Amino acid sequence: MPGHTPGRLRRLTSVLAATALALTLPQATHAADAPADGPTAPAPADRATEDRLAAEAELEHAAVPPGPLTFGAEALSAVEGAAADAAGGASCGISAKEATAMSLAPVWPEVLTGTMDTPSPMTLSRFDNQEGLYDPAGRDGLFFNPGVGLWQMDSAGLGTGNTAGEAIDSAWVSDLVVPYIVDKYCGALNGGSSAPDARASAWSDWNACAGGECDTAYWRAFNDGVTADENVGRYGGAQPRTCEYRGGTYDCLFVDIANAQGADWWAAPGAGRSPLPHPFYVLRDDSGGSTEEVRVFLGEDSGHGTDVTATRPFGGDARDSLTWTDGRGLCDTTEGRGAC
């Protein structure tokens, strides 16, 4: 994706840059009073500290649990198809099997912790706690998770040019991530790197890979294979809908963490540092001459008495580019709910 920094931000190696940015940002105010979802969700500190703590928390939870590797059946098929295409057109020698294992490897360190289970395409980041992700009014459950899906597509990196709905769609996101990983691997290999170093380069955008866990996952997937799980769907429990928003009709996705399929440890109170979001709708809006990610929290879902919309311009990091608007909702025309 030209013009964007790819992958989940490597915050442990960018503390100096984050510190410089933090000097221009206010300290936490409203967020300190916002209800947390458990004792492990502290109020946000300054930006540099929160970037560092998020990265450290990811690494602390990156160990791949023991047990056979499983993956949603539709998601696995999408990865295998994208891997075969990428390997066939690669600039280096790589088999479809290698490309599949290499592409899947970051998922387990990024989205699993504790016990082995099938990764959920609906997974929302649980370690980010930066002030800019909170509703400015401090209402509970109105929180914009920046890392989304199997590969935790982050608005600070590879996810800056897609919505949460696209990141959750395991077919859509596979077509983006798989060739990206294969291209990075081949670029490093063709530049003289050894195969292990080239794999590390291919995964360098995912912070959870920094400790070597992705190589462990790679060899487990390559040697032992991955079993398809028919109980975890393409969207991991999120539901495709059609929505009317500001006079236009859009494909949208309804995301309710209570419906998460597969590993859902992240959807439990106290499971991470970030608050759990109330159900929300997400869509891509190209209507205003630029592209925005739109997330809408209906008042009937949040209990806050009004619809609240958070928008992020494509190319913007959610941590410092969100706009929150009260009273702007949408109509879910599939289910006949919302502002219809």
N, C-alpha and C positions, 0 to 999 in steps of 0.2 A: 504494500500500500504506500505509494510514493508520498514523500513529504511528511510521514509520521514516524515517530519512534516506536518500533514494534515491541509487542510482548508486554508482560507484566513488569512494571518498573522495578529495576534492581536497586531497591532503596538502600541496602547496606553499603553500596558502592557510590552513593550519591548524596551522602549526608551534608557535605560542604555546600553543594548547590541548594539543597533543601534549607539549610541554615540561612543562606543569603535570601531566599524567598521568604522565609519566616519573618525576617526583619520588616517586611512590608505588610504583614498580615496582623490583624488584631488578635489578642489573646481570647480564649474561650469565654463567652458570657452566658448566652441563653442555654448552651448545651450542658453547662454544669448543673442546670436545674431540670433538665429533661429526664424523665424516668428511664432508668436502664432496665434491661430485661434480665438482669441477674447480677450477682456480686462480682463477676469478672468483667463487667462493662463499665470502666471508669469514665469520668468526664474527660473530654479532649484537653490535651495540653497544647503547647505551641506546635506549629506545623512540623518543624524539624524533628522534634521529639516523637510526634505521632508517626511520621514516616519511618523513623528508626524502630519504634516499638512494633509497628505492623510487620516490618521485615523480620524482626527477631521472632515474633510469634509464628510467622509462617515457617521459619526454619525449625522451630521447636516442635512443630506438628507435621514435619515433612516425611518422617519415617513411614515407609510403606508397610501396612499391617501384613502379617503372615496370612497365608491361605491362597487358594486358587484365584486367579484374576478373572473377573467377570466384567462385562460391559453390556449396555443396552443393545438389543439385537439390531434395531434400526441404526443406532449410532455406530456400531461396529461395522455394519455393512457400508455405511457412508465413508468411514475412515478407510476401509479396505479398498473401496472403489477409487477414492481420491489418491491413495497410496500407489495403486497400480498405474494410474495415469501419470502421477508425478515421477515414479521410477522409470516409466517408459520414455519420458522426455527429459530425463535428468542429464546433466552435463558430466556426471561421474558414474562409476559403476555401483549401483545399488539395486537390490532386488525389491520386489513388492513386499516381501515378508519383512525385510529390514526396514523399509519405509513405514510399514504399518506399526511395527514395534517402536520405532523411533518417535513416531507421531503420537502414539498413545502414552509414552513414558512420562511426560510431565503431568498427566491428569491425576494419577494416584497421589503423588506428593502434594499437588495443589489442593485437592478437594476431599481427601480422606484423612481420618485420624482415628486412632483407637482400635477399631476392629474392621476387618475386610468386609466390604459390601460393594454392590455395583454403583459406580459413580453416577450421581444424578445430574442430568443436563440442566436442571433448575438451580443448581448450587449458586448461592449468593455469598459474596465475600463476608467473612466474619471477623477479620482482624483489623480492618480499617476503621479509624475512629476520628478522622480529621474534622475539625469544626465545620468546614464548608459543606459537608455532606448532610448536615442536619437542617430540618425545617427551621428557619429563622425565628419562628414563634415558639419553638421548643416543645411542640406537641409530640407526644410519644408515638412511635411507629411510623412517623413521616421521615424516612431516612432513605438516602439514595446510595445503595450499594454500588461501588464503582467496578468491582470485579465480578464477572458473571459467567456462568456456564462451566462446561467441562474443562476448558483451558483458562478459566478465569480471565476472560477478555476484559482488560482494564482500560478505562478512558484515559489513563496516563500513557498508554502505549498502543498495542495493536487494536484495542477496542475503541479507540477514539473515533473511528469512522464507521461504527455500527451501533445498533441499539441493543438493549438487554434482550429484546425479543429475538434478534438475529443471533446473539451469542448463545441463547438457550436452544435454538433450533440446531440440533446436532448435525443435520444434513447441510445446512447453510454454512455453519462455522467450519465443518470439516474441509469444505472446498476452499476455504481461505487458509486455515492453519497448516494443513498437511503439505501443500506445495511450498509454503513458506519455510517450514522446517527442513524439507528435503533440499531446497535451494541453498539454505545456510550451510547445511552439511557439505554439500558439494563444493560450495565456494571455499570453505575451509580446507577440504581435502585437496582440491585443485591448487590451493595456495601452499601446499606442503605439509599440512597438519597430519598427524597420525589419525587413524580412525577413532580412537577414544577421544582425542582432543577435538576432532571435527564434530563428534556427537555433542560434546560439551559446548561447543560454539553454537550448535543448532538449538540448544536449550538455554542459552545464556540470557534470554529475555524473561525467563521464569525464575523468580527468586527462590522458590522451593527446590530448585535443582542445584543450588549453589553448594550443597553439602555432599553431592554424589548420589542422592537417592534416585535421580532419574536414570542413571546408568544401571542401578539395581533393578528398577522397574523394567528397563529395556531388556535386560537379559532374561528376566522372568517371563516377559511376554514372548520373546524370541524363542527361548528354549522350551517353555511349557505351554505356550499358547494362551489364548484368551477365549473364554466361554461366553457365548451370546445369552443374554438374559431377556427373555420375552416379556418379562413383567415391568420393564423400564422402557417407556416409549420414547419417541423422537424428541418430545418436549419435556420429558421428565415429570409430567403431571401438570405443567402449564397448559392452558387451553386456547387454541386459536379462535379468534372471534372476528367479527366485522364491527367497526365503530364509526360513528359520526362525530367529528371533532372540528369545531369552528367552521362549520359549513361544508366540510369535505368528508368523503367516505374513505376509510382506511382499513387495511388488514391490521389487526392488533392482536396482542397476546395478553391473556389474563393470568397473572402470576399470584398464586396463593400458596404460601409455603406449607400450609396445612395439607396440601395435596401432593407434596414432593414424593416422587418415586425413587427408589434406590436409597443410597446413603443419605440420611436426613439428620445426622447428628447436629449439623449446623443450624437446623430449624428449631432446636430446643432452647428454652430460656437459659441464659448463662453459658451457652456453648462457645461464645467468642467475645471479642471486645466491642463489636458494633451492636447497636440495637436491632431487634428483629423488625422488619417492615410489615406494615399492614398490607393486605392484598392491594395490588395495583395493576393498571393497564399500561402497556407500553406500545408505542408506535413510532414510525419514522415520518416526519413532516417535512416535505420539500416545497411547501406552498409559498413560502415567503421570500423566494430568491436565494435562500440558503437552506441547509439541511439541519434539522434539530432532532434530537431524541426527546420524546415526550413520555413522561410517566404521570399517570393520573390516579390519585387516591380518592375514590368516591367517599362522600360523607357516610353513606350507608354501610360501607365496609370498615371505615376507620373509627366511626362513632364520634367524630369531631364536629358534626353538624354542618359542615360545608365541604364541597369538593375542593381539592387542592391539587394543583398541577406543578410539577417540576420539569423544567426544560434545560437541555444542555446542547449548545451548538456543537456540531461535528468539528473535530479538531481541538475541542476544549477538554481539559481535565476536570471532571466533576468536582474535585476538591476546591476549585476556585472559579468555576464558570456557571454555576446553577442560578436559575431564576425561578422563584417560587411565587405562584399566583393563587390567591384564594378566590373561590367562586367560579372557577373555570373547570368544568367537567367534560364529560363526553356521554354519548348514548351507545350502549352496547346493543346494537340492533339484532344480534344473534339471540340474546336472552331477554331483550326488552327491559333493560334496567339502566339506571343512571339518569342523565339529563335528556330524557327522550320526549 
